[in-house]
Amino acid sequence: MRAAARVVPSFGPTVQALERITTSAGDFQTPAPTSRTVALEGRYRSRLPETLDDLAGPGHGIVQLPTHIAWSGLTAFDVDRPRLCTSMYQVVLTEGLQEDLAAYLNRGLLIRHWPTLRKVAGFVIRDVWEAAFPELIGRPPLRS
């Protein structure tokens, strides 16, 4: 006596069906993989202000960053203290959206602290900001 064929439920297309679909679909070009650096450059470039004059953040005092920017560690920074200001600016440059940059960064403080920021913020942020704003290049380091 012949054994009954066992039916296995299918939860999607079989390998053969997928091969038929991809073969009949033609020759699609797949985009080249994007490197992490290229992706970060695009992200940071899209967040840039139009001009440094758009940076209207506080020039003095304690600044409380929201948790979507400062989600780990310090959230309040005294921008009158160079090390804390540099630390806050690094966080905002890395994590902030375009409107956050305008709200929390100050043009004068950014220019003043850029020689240090360009070393600690990472080469992608440095390259994107210096390409967009050449006035940041060539300033002597601030002594803290």
C-alpha positions in Angstrom: 0.0 0.0 0.0 1.2 3.4 -0.8 1.8 6.0 1.9 -0.2 9.2 1.6 1.9 12.2 0.7 2.4 14.5 3.6 1.3 18.1 3.0 3.5 20.8 4.5 1.9 24.2 4.9 3.8 26.9 3.0 4.4 30.3 4.7 5.6 32.2 1.7 7.1 31.7 -1.8 9.3 28.7 -2.3 12.9 29.0 -3.5 11.9 28.0 -7.0 9.1 30.6 -7.1 11.6 33.3 -5.9 14.0 32.2 -8.6 11.3 32.5 -11.3 10.3 35.9 -10.0 13.8 37.3 -10.0 14.6 35.7 -13.4 11.5 37.1 -15.0 11.9 40.5 -13.4 14.9 41.3 -15.6 18.3 42.7 -14.8 18.0 45.1 -11.9 21.1 47.1 -10.9 21.6 47.0 -7.2 22.9 50.2 -5.7 26.5 50.1 -4.4 26.7 49.7 -0.7 27.0 53.0 1.1 29.9 53.2 3.5 29.3 54.3 7.1 31.3 57.5 6.4 29.2 58.5 3.4 26.0 57.9 5.3 27.2 60.0 8.2 28.4 62.8 5.9 24.9 62.9 4.4 23.3 62.9 7.8 25.4 65.7 9.2 25.2 67.7 6.0 21.4 67.6 6.1 21.5 69.1 9.6 23.7 72.1 8.8 22.3 75.6 9.3 22.2 77.9 6.3 24.8 80.2 7.9 26.5 80.3 11.3 24.4 83.3 12.0 21.4 80.9 12.4 23.1 79.5 15.5 21.2 81.5 18.1 21.7 79.3 21.2 22.6 80.7 24.7 26.0 82.5 25.0 26.1 82.2 28.8 24.8 80.2 31.7 23.4 76.7 32.2 21.9 74.9 29.2 19.6 72.0 29.8 19.5 69.6 26.8 16.5 67.5 26.0 16.8 63.7 26.3 16.6 63.2 22.5 19.9 64.9 22.3 21.6 64.1 25.6 20.2 60.6 26.2 23.2 59.4 28.3 25.3 61.2 30.9 25.2 64.9 31.6 22.1 66.8 30.4 22.9 70.3 31.9 26.0 72.2 30.9 27.5 75.5 32.0 28.6 77.1 28.7 30.7 79.6 30.6 33.1 76.7 31.5 35.1 75.8 28.4 35.3 72.1 29.0 31.6 71.8 29.7 30.8 74.0 26.7 32.9 71.9 24.4 31.4 68.7 25.8 27.8 70.0 25.2 28.7 71.2 21.7 30.1 67.8 20.9 26.8 66.1 22.0 24.7 68.6 20.0 26.8 68.3 16.9 26.6 64.6 17.1 23.0 64.0 18.2 21.1 67.2 17.4 18.8 67.8 14.5 19.0 71.0 12.5 16.5 72.9 14.7 18.5 71.7 17.8 21.7 73.1 16.4 20.0 76.5 15.9 18.5 76.4 19.4 21.5 75.2 21.4 24.6 76.3 19.6 25.8 79.9 19.7 27.8 81.2 16.7 30.4 82.9 18.8 31.0 80.0 21.2 31.2 77.5 18.3 33.9 79.6 16.6 35.7 80.1 19.9 35.7 76.4 20.7 36.1 75.0 17.2 39.8 74.3 17.5 39.1 71.8 20.3 35.8 70.6 18.9 37.3 69.7 15.6 39.6 67.2 17.4 37.0 65.6 19.6 33.8 65.6 17.5 35.2 63.2 14.9 36.6 63.6 11.4 33.2 63.4 9.6 31.7 66.2 11.6 34.9 68.3 11.2 35.0 67.7 7.5 31.3 68.5 6.9 31.3 71.7 9.0 34.6 73.0 7.7 33.6 72.4 4.1 30.3 74.3 4.7 31.9 77.1 6.9 35.5 77.9 6.0 35.6 80.6 8.7 36.0 77.7 11.2 39.4 76.7 9.7 42.7 78.0 11.0 41.7 79.4 14.4 44.3 79.0 17.2 43.3 76.6 20.0 41.5 78.0 23.0 43.3 77.6 26.3 41.0 76.1 29.0 
